[in-house]
Amino acid sequence: MNRPRRATLVWTRRVGPNVYHQRFSDSLIARRAKAGQFVHLLPGSDHLFRRALSVYATDPRAETFDVLHQVLGAGTRCLAHQPIGTVIDTLGPLGNSFTPPARGTTPVLVGGGLGMAPLRLWAAELMAARSTRRGKPVAPIMILGVRTRELAVAPYQLRTLHVHPHWATDDGSLGFHGTAVDLFADMLRRNDWGPGHAMVYGCGPEPMMKALAELCIAQQVPCEVSLERSMPCGYGVCMGCVVTSRGASGYETYRRVCRDGPVFDAAAIVF
């Protein structure tokens, strides 16, 4: 089990309505964290429970890692307003990570809202693999959905990866008018992303993950989803984050998002 660590807040930037991008210094998390994994941060000494946040970026040389989160309550508000230099009690990296796509297949990353956080790190890892491996892997396609243009919070951070996202907005104010899954379905019809040609990775609200999973299953496209759940303990003891999973023989069982995930084969989850 991970032992608590002491990560130091390097800086905080407000990048959208109640959305904060924060950088922390911690050599172990910066070195070991993989896309899909999360950290468990205690917002302050007067808070009992940690907040589980996906790792958004890492810099092993600078020994830093980043998170992206929205203020939703007292804990995230406290975290967002901590002074620079505050030492935060931290667990991590926790959970599993995304599975690399088979050679020659197109990785398609579909995110909703702040579900883009683990996908941004995954895009960085996939692009890094292109520069270091023989027979370059296929560049990732990124599809991101938000309610409105104001919530498209981090396009500049994606440009540094040379990944150009396809945006979808509920109100049509940026890119495709509809959801990220609607846009993915539209692109699926126009591209050769059928069985054996693409691997889909998703993160976002659970109804969106359900829709994405159903579409991928219907089209026989492999898909992994990173699930977002409240994770009071973060390492599988409290059972507060269980989901129903279907085994190969069709039986159903419970899986812990924090311990067994947060990344799952979409076809194995009973939404």
Contacts in CASP RR format, 6 or more apart in sequence:
PFRMAT RR
TARGET T0000
AUTHOR 0000-0000-0000
METHOD contacts of the structure
MODEL  1
MNRPRRATLVWTRRVGPNVYHQRFSDSLIARRAKAGQFVHLLPGSDHLFR
RALSVYATDPRAETFDVLHQVLGAGTRCLAHQPIGTVIDTLGPLGNSFTP
PARGTTPVLVGGGLGMAPLRLWAAELMAARSTRRGKPVAPIMILGVRTRE
LAVAPYQLRTLHVHPHWATDDGSLGFHGTAVDLFADMLRRNDWGPGHAMV
YGCGPEPMMKALAELCIAQQVPCEVSLERSMPCGYGVCMGCVVTSRGASG
YETYRRVCRDGPVFDAAAIVF
1 235 0 8 1.000
2 91 0 8 1.000
2 92 0 8 1.000
2 93 0 8 1.000
2 94 0 8 1.000
2 235 0 8 1.000
3 91 0 8 1.000
4 89 0 8 1.000
4 90 0 8 1.000
4 91 0 8 1.000
5 26 0 8 1.000
5 28 0 8 1.000
5 29 0 8 1.000
5 89 0 8 1.000
5 90 0 8 1.000
5 91 0 8 1.000
5 92 0 8 1.000
6 26 0 8 1.000
6 87 0 8 1.000
6 88 0 8 1.000
6 89 0 8 1.000
6 90 0 8 1.000
7 24 0 8 1.000
7 25 0 8 1.000
7 26 0 8 1.000
7 29 0 8 1.000
7 39 0 8 1.000
7 41 0 8 1.000
7 65 0 8 1.000
7 87 0 8 1.000
7 88 0 8 1.000
7 90 0 8 1.000
8 24 0 8 1.000
8 25 0 8 1.000
8 26 0 8 1.000
8 85 0 8 1.000
8 86 0 8 1.000
8 87 0 8 1.000
8 88 0 8 1.000
9 22 0 8 1.000
9 23 0 8 1.000
9 24 0 8 1.000
9 82 0 8 1.000
9 83 0 8 1.000
9 84 0 8 1.000
9 85 0 8 1.000
9 86 0 8 1.000
9 87 0 8 1.000
9 88 0 8 1.000
10 23 0 8 1.000
10 24 0 8 1.000
10 25 0 8 1.000
10 64 0 8 1.000
10 84 0 8 1.000
10 85 0 8 1.000
11 22 0 8 1.000
11 23 0 8 1.000
11 84 0 8 1.000
12 20 0 8 1.000
12 21 0 8 1.000
12 22 0 8 1.000
12 23 0 8 1.000
12 80 0 8 1.000
12 81 0 8 1.000
12 82 0 8 1.000
12 84 0 8 1.000
13 20 0 8 1.000
13 21 0 8 1.000
13 22 0 8 1.000
14 20 0 8 1.000
14 80 0 8 1.000
15 21 0 8 1.000
15 68 0 8 1.000
15 153 0 8 1.000
15 154 0 8 1.000
16 150 0 8 1.000
16 151 0 8 1.000
16 153 0 8 1.000
17 150 0 8 1.000
17 151 0 8 1.000
18 70 0 8 1.000
18 71 0 8 1.000
18 72 0 8 1.000
19 68 0 8 1.000
19 69 0 8 1.000
19 70 0 8 1.000
19 71 0 8 1.000
19 114 0 8 1.000
19 151 0 8 1.000
19 153 0 8 1.000
20 68 0 8 1.000
20 69 0 8 1.000
20 70 0 8 1.000
20 71 0 8 1.000
20 79 0 8 1.000
20 80 0 8 1.000
21 56 0 8 1.000
21 66 0 8 1.000
21 67 0 8 1.000
21 68 0 8 1.000
21 153 0 8 1.000
21 154 0 8 1.000
21 157 0 8 1.000
22 66 0 8 1.000
22 67 0 8 1.000
22 68 0 8 1.000
22 69 0 8 1.000
22 79 0 8 1.000
22 80 0 8 1.000
23 64 0 8 1.000
23 65 0 8 1.000
23 66 0 8 1.000
24 64 0 8 1.000
24 65 0 8 1.000
24 66 0 8 1.000
24 67 0 8 1.000
24 88 0 8 1.000
24 90 0 8 1.000
25 62 0 8 1.000
25 63 0 8 1.000
25 64 0 8 1.000
26 63 0 8 1.000
26 64 0 8 1.000
26 65 0 8 1.000
26 90 0 8 1.000
27 63 0 8 1.000
29 39 0 8 1.000
29 55 0 8 1.000
29 58 0 8 1.000
29 65 0 8 1.000
29 90 0 8 1.000
29 92 0 8 1.000
29 93 0 8 1.000
30 58 0 8 1.000
30 59 0 8 1.000
30 60 0 8 1.000
30 62 0 8 1.000
30 63 0 8 1.000
30 64 0 8 1.000
30 65 0 8 1.000
31 58 0 8 1.000
31 60 0 8 1.000
31 63 0 8 1.000
32 93 0 8 1.000
33 39 0 8 1.000
33 55 0 8 1.000
33 58 0 8 1.000
33 65 0 8 1.000
33 92 0 8 1.000
33 93 0 8 1.000
33 121 0 8 1.000
34 55 0 8 1.000
34 93 0 8 1.000
34 97 0 8 1.000
34 98 0 8 1.000
34 121 0 8 1.000
34 125 0 8 1.000
35 55 0 8 1.000
35 97 0 8 1.000
35 98 0 8 1.000
35 118 0 8 1.000
35 119 0 8 1.000
35 121 0 8 1.000
35 122 0 8 1.000
35 124 0 8 1.000
35 125 0 8 1.000
36 54 0 8 1.000
36 55 0 8 1.000
36 95 0 8 1.000
36 96 0 8 1.000
36 97 0 8 1.000
36 98 0 8 1.000
36 118 0 8 1.000
36 121 0 8 1.000
36 122 0 8 1.000
36 203 0 8 1.000
36 226 0 8 1.000
36 262 0 8 1.000
36 263 0 8 1.000
37 54 0 8 1.000
37 55 0 8 1.000
37 92 0 8 1.000
37 93 0 8 1.000
37 94 0 8 1.000
37 95 0 8 1.000
37 96 0 8 1.000
37 97 0 8 1.000
37 118 0 8 1.000
38 52 0 8 1.000
38 53 0 8 1.000
38 54 0 8 1.000
38 55 0 8 1.000
38 92 0 8 1.000
38 93 0 8 1.000
38 94 0 8 1.000
38 95 0 8 1.000
38 118 0 8 1.000
38 231 0 8 1.000
38 258 0 8 1.000
38 262 0 8 1.000
39 52 0 8 1.000
39 53 0 8 1.000
39 55 0 8 1.000
39 65 0 8 1.000
39 67 0 8 1.000
39 90 0 8 1.000
39 91 0 8 1.000
39 92 0 8 1.000
39 93 0 8 1.000
39 94 0 8 1.000
40 50 0 8 1.000
40 51 0 8 1.000
40 52 0 8 1.000
40 53 0 8 1.000
40 90 0 8 1.000
40 91 0 8 1.000
40 92 0 8 1.000
40 94 0 8 1.000
40 231 0 8 1.000
40 234 0 8 1.000
41 50 0 8 1.000
41 51 0 8 1.000
41 53 0 8 1.000
41 67 0 8 1.000
41 79 0 8 1.000
41 88 0 8 1.000
41 89 0 8 1.000
41 90 0 8 1.000
42 49 0 8 1.000
42 50 0 8 1.000
42 88 0 8 1.000
42 89 0 8 1.000
42 90 0 8 1.000
43 50 0 8 1.000
43 51 0 8 1.000
43 74 0 8 1.000
43 75 0 8 1.000
43 76 0 8 1.000
43 78 0 8 1.000
43 79 0 8 1.000
43 82 0 8 1.000
43 88 0 8 1.000
44 75 0 8 1.000
44 78 0 8 1.000
44 79 0 8 1.000
44 82 0 8 1.000
44 88 0 8 1.000
44 89 0 8 1.000
47 74 0 8 1.000
47 75 0 8 1.000
47 78 0 8 1.000
49 232 0 8 1.000
50 89 0 8 1.000
50 91 0 8 1.000
50 232 0 8 1.000
50 234 0 8 1.000
51 69 0 8 1.000
51 75 0 8 1.000
51 76 0 8 1.000
51 79 0 8 1.000
52 94 0 8 1.000
52 230 0 8 1.000
52 231 0 8 1.000
52 234 0 8 1.000
52 258 0 8 1.000
53 67 0 8 1.000
53 68 0 8 1.000
53 69 0 8 1.000
53 117 0 8 1.000
54 67 0 8 1.000
54 68 0 8 1.000
54 115 0 8 1.000
54 117 0 8 1.000
54 118 0 8 1.000
54 121 0 8 1.000
54 203 0 8 1.000
54 226 0 8 1.000
54 262 0 8 1.000
55 65 0 8 1.000
55 66 0 8 1.000
55 67 0 8 1.000
55 93 0 8 1.000
55 117 0 8 1.000
55 118 0 8 1.000
55 121 0 8 1.000
56 65 0 8 1.000
56 66 0 8 1.000
56 67 0 8 1.000
56 68 0 8 1.000
56 117 0 8 1.000
56 118 0 8 1.000
56 120 0 8 1.000
56 121 0 8 1.000
57 65 0 8 1.000
57 66 0 8 1.000
57 120 0 8 1.000
57 121 0 8 1.000
57 124 0 8 1.000
57 157 0 8 1.000
58 64 0 8 1.000
58 65 0 8 1.000
58 66 0 8 1.000
58 121 0 8 1.000
59 65 0 8 1.000
67 117 0 8 1.000
68 114 0 8 1.000
68 116 0 8 1.000
68 117 0 8 1.000
68 120 0 8 1.000
68 153 0 8 1.000
68 154 0 8 1.000
69 76 0 8 1.000
69 79 0 8 1.000
69 80 0 8 1.000
69 114 0 8 1.000
69 117 0 8 1.000
70 76 0 8 1.000
70 114 0 8 1.000
71 77 0 8 1.000
71 80 0 8 1.000
79 88 0 8 1.000
82 88 0 8 1.000
91 234 0 8 1.000
91 235 0 8 1.000
94 234 0 8 1.000
94 235 0 8 1.000
94 258 0 8 1.000
95 258 0 8 1.000
95 259 0 8 1.000
95 261 0 8 1.000
95 262 0 8 1.000
95 263 0 8 1.000
96 260 0 8 1.000
96 261 0 8 1.000
96 262 0 8 1.000
96 263 0 8 1.000
97 263 0 8 1.000
98 118 0 8 1.000
98 122 0 8 1.000
98 201 0 8 1.000
98 224 0 8 1.000
98 226 0 8 1.000
98 263 0 8 1.000
99 199 0 8 1.000
99 224 0 8 1.000
99 263 0 8 1.000
100 129 0 8 1.000
100 137 0 8 1.000
101 107 0 8 1.000
101 137 0 8 1.000
101 138 0 8 1.000
101 198 0 8 1.000
101 199 0 8 1.000
102 196 0 8 1.000
102 199 0 8 1.000
103 137 0 8 1.000
104 137 0 8 1.000
104 138 0 8 1.000
105 138 0 8 1.000
105 196 0 8 1.000
105 197 0 8 1.000
105 198 0 8 1.000
105 199 0 8 1.000
106 138 0 8 1.000
106 140 0 8 1.000
106 141 0 8 1.000
106 191 0 8 1.000
106 193 0 8 1.000
106 197 0 8 1.000
106 198 0 8 1.000
106 199 0 8 1.000
107 122 0 8 1.000
107 126 0 8 1.000
107 137 0 8 1.000
107 138 0 8 1.000
107 140 0 8 1.000
107 141 0 8 1.000
107 198 0 8 1.000
107 199 0 8 1.000
107 201 0 8 1.000
108 140 0 8 1.000
108 141 0 8 1.000
108 143 0 8 1.000
108 184 0 8 1.000
108 187 0 8 1.000
108 193 0 8 1.000
108 198 0 8 1.000
108 199 0 8 1.000
108 200 0 8 1.000
108 201 0 8 1.000
109 119 0 8 1.000
109 122 0 8 1.000
109 123 0 8 1.000
109 140 0 8 1.000
109 141 0 8 1.000
109 142 0 8 1.000
109 143 0 8 1.000
109 200 0 8 1.000
109 201 0 8 1.000
109 202 0 8 1.000
110 119 0 8 1.000
110 143 0 8 1.000
110 144 0 8 1.000
110 180 0 8 1.000
110 181 0 8 1.000
110 184 0 8 1.000
110 200 0 8 1.000
110 201 0 8 1.000
110 202 0 8 1.000
110 212 0 8 1.000
111 119 0 8 1.000
111 143 0 8 1.000
111 144 0 8 1.000
111 145 0 8 1.000
111 180 0 8 1.000
111 202 0 8 1.000
111 203 0 8 1.000
111 204 0 8 1.000
111 208 0 8 1.000
112 144 0 8 1.000
112 145 0 8 1.000
112 146 0 8 1.000
112 180 0 8 1.000
112 203 0 8 1.000
112 204 0 8 1.000
112 205 0 8 1.000
112 208 0 8 1.000
113 144 0 8 1.000
113 145 0 8 1.000
113 146 0 8 1.000
113 147 0 8 1.000
113 151 0 8 1.000
113 204 0 8 1.000
113 205 0 8 1.000
114 153 0 8 1.000
114 204 0 8 1.000
115 202 0 8 1.000
115 203 0 8 1.000
115 204 0 8 1.000
115 226 0 8 1.000
115 228 0 8 1.000
116 144 0 8 1.000
116 154 0 8 1.000
116 203 0 8 1.000
117 203 0 8 1.000
118 203 0 8 1.000
118 226 0 8 1.000
119 142 0 8 1.000
119 144 0 8 1.000
119 201 0 8 1.000
119 202 0 8 1.000
119 203 0 8 1.000
120 154 0 8 1.000
120 157 0 8 1.000
120 158 0 8 1.000
120 161 0 8 1.000
122 140 0 8 1.000
122 201 0 8 1.000
123 140 0 8 1.000
123 142 0 8 1.000
123 158 0 8 1.000
123 161 0 8 1.000
123 163 0 8 1.000
124 161 0 8 1.000
126 137 0 8 1.000
126 139 0 8 1.000
126 140 0 8 1.000
127 139 0 8 1.000
127 140 0 8 1.000
127 161 0 8 1.000
127 162 0 8 1.000
127 163 0 8 1.000
129 137 0 8 1.000
130 136 0 8 1.000
130 137 0 8 1.000
130 139 0 8 1.000
139 163 0 8 1.000
140 163 0 8 1.000
141 166 0 8 1.000
141 187 0 8 1.000
142 158 0 8 1.000
142 163 0 8 1.000
142 164 0 8 1.000
142 165 0 8 1.000
142 166 0 8 1.000
143 165 0 8 1.000
143 166 0 8 1.000
143 168 0 8 1.000
143 180 0 8 1.000
143 183 0 8 1.000
143 184 0 8 1.000
143 187 0 8 1.000
144 152 0 8 1.000
144 165 0 8 1.000
144 166 0 8 1.000
144 167 0 8 1.000
144 168 0 8 1.000
144 180 0 8 1.000
145 167 0 8 1.000
145 168 0 8 1.000
145 169 0 8 1.000
145 179 0 8 1.000
145 180 0 8 1.000
145 183 0 8 1.000
146 152 0 8 1.000
146 153 0 8 1.000
146 167 0 8 1.000
146 168 0 8 1.000
146 169 0 8 1.000
146 170 0 8 1.000
146 174 0 8 1.000
147 169 0 8 1.000
147 170 0 8 1.000
147 171 0 8 1.000
148 169 0 8 1.000
148 170 0 8 1.000
148 171 0 8 1.000
148 172 0 8 1.000
148 173 0 8 1.000
148 174 0 8 1.000
149 169 0 8 1.000
149 173 0 8 1.000
149 174 0 8 1.000
152 167 0 8 1.000
152 169 0 8 1.000
152 174 0 8 1.000
155 165 0 8 1.000
158 164 0 8 1.000
158 165 0 8 1.000
166 175 0 8 1.000
166 176 0 8 1.000
166 183 0 8 1.000
166 187 0 8 1.000
167 174 0 8 1.000
167 175 0 8 1.000
167 176 0 8 1.000
168 175 0 8 1.000
168 176 0 8 1.000
168 177 0 8 1.000
168 178 0 8 1.000
168 179 0 8 1.000
168 180 0 8 1.000
168 182 0 8 1.000
168 183 0 8 1.000
169 175 0 8 1.000
169 176 0 8 1.000
169 177 0 8 1.000
169 178 0 8 1.000
170 178 0 8 1.000
170 179 0 8 1.000
171 177 0 8 1.000
172 178 0 8 1.000
176 182 0 8 1.000
176 183 0 8 1.000
176 186 0 8 1.000
179 208 0 8 1.000
179 211 0 8 1.000
180 208 0 8 1.000
181 208 0 8 1.000
181 211 0 8 1.000
181 212 0 8 1.000
181 215 0 8 1.000
184 200 0 8 1.000
184 212 0 8 1.000
184 215 0 8 1.000
185 215 0 8 1.000
187 193 0 8 1.000
188 194 0 8 1.000
188 215 0 8 1.000
188 219 0 8 1.000
188 221 0 8 1.000
191 198 0 8 1.000
193 221 0 8 1.000
194 219 0 8 1.000
194 220 0 8 1.000
194 221 0 8 1.000
195 219 0 8 1.000
195 220 0 8 1.000
195 221 0 8 1.000
196 221 0 8 1.000
196 222 0 8 1.000
198 221 0 8 1.000
198 222 0 8 1.000
199 221 0 8 1.000
199 222 0 8 1.000
199 223 0 8 1.000
199 224 0 8 1.000
200 212 0 8 1.000
200 216 0 8 1.000
200 221 0 8 1.000
200 222 0 8 1.000
200 223 0 8 1.000
200 224 0 8 1.000
200 266 0 8 1.000
201 223 0 8 1.000
201 224 0 8 1.000
201 225 0 8 1.000
201 226 0 8 1.000
202 209 0 8 1.000
202 212 0 8 1.000
202 223 0 8 1.000
202 224 0 8 1.000
202 225 0 8 1.000
202 226 0 8 1.000
202 266 0 8 1.000
203 209 0 8 1.000
203 225 0 8 1.000
203 226 0 8 1.000
203 228 0 8 1.000
204 226 0 8 1.000
204 228 0 8 1.000
205 228 0 8 1.000
206 227 0 8 1.000
206 228 0 8 1.000
206 271 0 8 1.000
209 225 0 8 1.000
209 227 0 8 1.000
209 266 0 8 1.000
209 269 0 8 1.000
209 271 0 8 1.000
210 271 0 8 1.000
212 223 0 8 1.000
212 225 0 8 1.000
212 266 0 8 1.000
213 223 0 8 1.000
213 225 0 8 1.000
213 266 0 8 1.000
213 267 0 8 1.000
213 269 0 8 1.000
213 271 0 8 1.000
216 222 0 8 1.000
216 223 0 8 1.000
216 266 0 8 1.000
216 267 0 8 1.000
217 223 0 8 1.000
217 266 0 8 1.000
217 267 0 8 1.000
222 265 0 8 1.000
223 265 0 8 1.000
223 266 0 8 1.000
223 267 0 8 1.000
224 263 0 8 1.000
224 264 0 8 1.000
224 265 0 8 1.000
224 266 0 8 1.000
225 263 0 8 1.000
225 264 0 8 1.000
225 266 0 8 1.000
225 269 0 8 1.000
226 261 0 8 1.000
226 262 0 8 1.000
226 263 0 8 1.000
227 243 0 8 1.000
227 257 0 8 1.000
227 261 0 8 1.000
227 262 0 8 1.000
227 263 0 8 1.000
227 264 0 8 1.000
227 269 0 8 1.000
228 262 0 8 1.000
229 240 0 8 1.000
229 241 0 8 1.000
229 243 0 8 1.000
229 257 0 8 1.000
229 258 0 8 1.000
229 262 0 8 1.000
230 240 0 8 1.000
230 241 0 8 1.000
231 240 0 8 1.000
231 241 0 8 1.000
231 257 0 8 1.000
231 258 0 8 1.000
232 238 0 8 1.000
232 240 0 8 1.000
232 241 0 8 1.000
233 240 0 8 1.000
233 258 0 8 1.000
234 241 0 8 1.000
234 258 0 8 1.000
234 259 0 8 1.000
235 258 0 8 1.000
235 259 0 8 1.000
236 256 0 8 1.000
236 258 0 8 1.000
236 259 0 8 1.000
239 254 0 8 1.000
239 256 0 8 1.000
240 256 0 8 1.000
241 256 0 8 1.000
241 257 0 8 1.000
241 258 0 8 1.000
242 254 0 8 1.000
242 255 0 8 1.000
242 256 0 8 1.000
242 257 0 8 1.000
243 254 0 8 1.000
243 255 0 8 1.000
243 257 0 8 1.000
243 264 0 8 1.000
243 269 0 8 1.000
243 270 0 8 1.000
244 252 0 8 1.000
244 253 0 8 1.000
244 254 0 8 1.000
244 255 0 8 1.000
244 269 0 8 1.000
244 270 0 8 1.000
245 252 0 8 1.000
245 253 0 8 1.000
245 254 0 8 1.000
245 255 0 8 1.000
245 260 0 8 1.000
245 264 0 8 1.000
245 268 0 8 1.000
245 269 0 8 1.000
245 270 0 8 1.000
246 252 0 8 1.000
246 267 0 8 1.000
246 268 0 8 1.000
246 269 0 8 1.000
246 270 0 8 1.000
247 253 0 8 1.000
247 268 0 8 1.000
252 270 0 8 1.000
255 261 0 8 1.000
255 264 0 8 1.000
END
